[in-house]
Amino acid sequence: MPLSHALFELTASVSERRHAHIYARATELRNLVTTPGFSEAEAFSLTLASLTDAFLEAFRTRVFALVARAYTSIPVRLVETYLGLPQNKVLSGMPDLRELYVFHILTSV
């Protein structure tokens, strides 16, 4: 898959707010740019991988903040979908937000 196609797929998923697809597309993009031989310039590959990781972190933080404001309680499965993480990663992977919101919004439905 060419880089332009991977970027288009990720952008389309973001604009359509298809959360589960966003994480899959970002993973595909990261796998593409970290494949040996992707680029002759290793710095280019590392930069794209870092940008993809930064995008995912910023996206998850923003989505988590929006979910925390929008819901008084929410099934854990739905949070997992919105964040693209299993429950144990939600609780451990978002330490700043966890203290503020997690125990108020997560239910074990």
Contacts in CASP RR format, 6 or more apart in sequence:
PFRMAT RR
TARGET T0000
AUTHOR 0000-0000-0000
METHOD contacts of the structure
MODEL  1
MPLSHALFELTASVSERRHAHIYARATELRNLVTTPGFSEAEAFSLTLAS
LTDAFLEAFRTRVFALVARAYTSIPVRLVETYLGLPQNKVLSGMPDLREL
YVFHILTSV
1 28 0 8 1.000
1 32 0 8 1.000
3 32 0 8 1.000
3 33 0 8 1.000
3 48 0 8 1.000
6 25 0 8 1.000
6 28 0 8 1.000
6 29 0 8 1.000
6 32 0 8 1.000
7 29 0 8 1.000
9 25 0 8 1.000
9 28 0 8 1.000
9 29 0 8 1.000
10 22 0 8 1.000
10 25 0 8 1.000
10 26 0 8 1.000
10 29 0 8 1.000
13 21 0 8 1.000
13 22 0 8 1.000
13 24 0 8 1.000
13 25 0 8 1.000
14 22 0 8 1.000
14 59 0 8 1.000
19 63 0 8 1.000
19 81 0 8 1.000
19 82 0 8 1.000
19 83 0 8 1.000
19 84 0 8 1.000
20 81 0 8 1.000
20 84 0 8 1.000
22 59 0 8 1.000
23 56 0 8 1.000
23 84 0 8 1.000
26 52 0 8 1.000
26 55 0 8 1.000
26 56 0 8 1.000
29 48 0 8 1.000
29 52 0 8 1.000
30 49 0 8 1.000
30 52 0 8 1.000
30 53 0 8 1.000
32 38 0 8 1.000
33 39 0 8 1.000
33 45 0 8 1.000
33 48 0 8 1.000
33 49 0 8 1.000
33 52 0 8 1.000
34 45 0 8 1.000
34 49 0 8 1.000
38 45 0 8 1.000
39 45 0 8 1.000
60 83 0 8 1.000
60 84 0 8 1.000
60 85 0 8 1.000
60 94 0 8 1.000
61 94 0 8 1.000
61 97 0 8 1.000
63 82 0 8 1.000
63 83 0 8 1.000
64 82 0 8 1.000
64 83 0 8 1.000
64 94 0 8 1.000
64 97 0 8 1.000
64 101 0 8 1.000
65 97 0 8 1.000
67 74 0 8 1.000
67 79 0 8 1.000
67 82 0 8 1.000
67 105 0 8 1.000
68 97 0 8 1.000
68 100 0 8 1.000
68 101 0 8 1.000
68 104 0 8 1.000
68 105 0 8 1.000
71 105 0 8 1.000
72 104 0 8 1.000
72 105 0 8 1.000
73 104 0 8 1.000
73 105 0 8 1.000
73 106 0 8 1.000
73 107 0 8 1.000
74 105 0 8 1.000
74 106 0 8 1.000
74 107 0 8 1.000
75 107 0 8 1.000
75 109 0 8 1.000
76 87 0 8 1.000
76 90 0 8 1.000
76 106 0 8 1.000
76 107 0 8 1.000
76 108 0 8 1.000
76 109 0 8 1.000
77 109 0 8 1.000
79 87 0 8 1.000
79 90 0 8 1.000
79 105 0 8 1.000
79 106 0 8 1.000
80 86 0 8 1.000
80 87 0 8 1.000
80 90 0 8 1.000
83 90 0 8 1.000
83 94 0 8 1.000
85 93 0 8 1.000
87 106 0 8 1.000
90 98 0 8 1.000
90 102 0 8 1.000
90 106 0 8 1.000
91 98 0 8 1.000
91 102 0 8 1.000
92 98 0 8 1.000
94 102 0 8 1.000
END
